[in-house]
């Protein structure tokens, strides 16, 4: 099991940033609807950290809802594209290059942190715990985090394909109990989940609240 930090998926080049920015509109709308559902489960949130922000899709949406948003990423091309997209959308977002494993923010700097489409890229439980611990450290009230369901048909198909062909699994599911345990260590408790079938939909979105 790999425990080293891999930055292979960081969008440092323009082509990868542009490709991710041009995701299908239907998929983008579904994901923003999930975030809207998650944010209704929070209270007294004014500042949000989008970590990582990628090309700024969620950051821009959050800013459009009236939140003060900071977006962080390691990809220079992604950050450049995010800044352009935010300017075109007429919203203000503070984009900054930072490593999520070593955030420079002080404890409880943000009311909430969104960590979307990141955790499932790491197989190592130690690295997963490090991510959770760091985003909890800088969050005073809530963390909204996405995972890949181990019960989904897609996850099961990937496991079967691995057993039969040895094709590597690139998205690593996390069970709800394992996720709850990581957040409990960081002083957070479950505060709801966007209602999606864990069998039909791989992508799940959870809300945690500081105890």
C-alpha positions, 0 to 999 in steps of 0.5 A: 500500500502506497503511503507517499504523497502523489501529485500526479493529478495536480493540474499543472498544465493548461491542457489538463486544466482546460479539459477539467473545466469543460466537464459535461454541463449535466454532470456539473449541474448535478454536482452543484445541486449536491453542494446546494443540498449540503450547504442547507445543512449548515448555519452561520457560515460566511467564509468557505475554503475550497480545498482543492479548488481545481479550476474553480467550479465550486469556488465560483458557485459558492461566491455566487451564493454570497459566501466569501471564498478562498480557493487553494490548489497546487496546479498553476494552470488550474489556478490561472483558469480559476481566476479567469473563470471567476472574473468572467463570472463577475465574482470575487474569489481569493485563489492561492497556491497551497499544499493541502497537506501543509496549509499555512492558515491558522486554526479555525480560519474558515467557517467551513471547508469544502473538500470535493473530489479529492479523498478518493485519489489516496489509497493510504489510510494515513494520507486520508487521515492527514487530509481530514485532520488538516481541513478540520484544523482550519474549519471552525464549524463545518467540513463538507467532503465527498467520497466514493461509495464502496457499495456502488455498482461502479466500485464493485465493478472496478474491484471485479475488474482488478481481480480478473485483469489486475487493472489498477484501481484509481479511485479508492472508496471510503466507508461511512464508518471509516470516515466518521472515525477519522472525523471523530479523531479531529473533533467533528461529528456527522451532520447529515449527508446528501441523499443519494443511493450508495448503490447507484451513485459512486459520488457521495457528499457528507457534512461534518460539524465541530463538536 
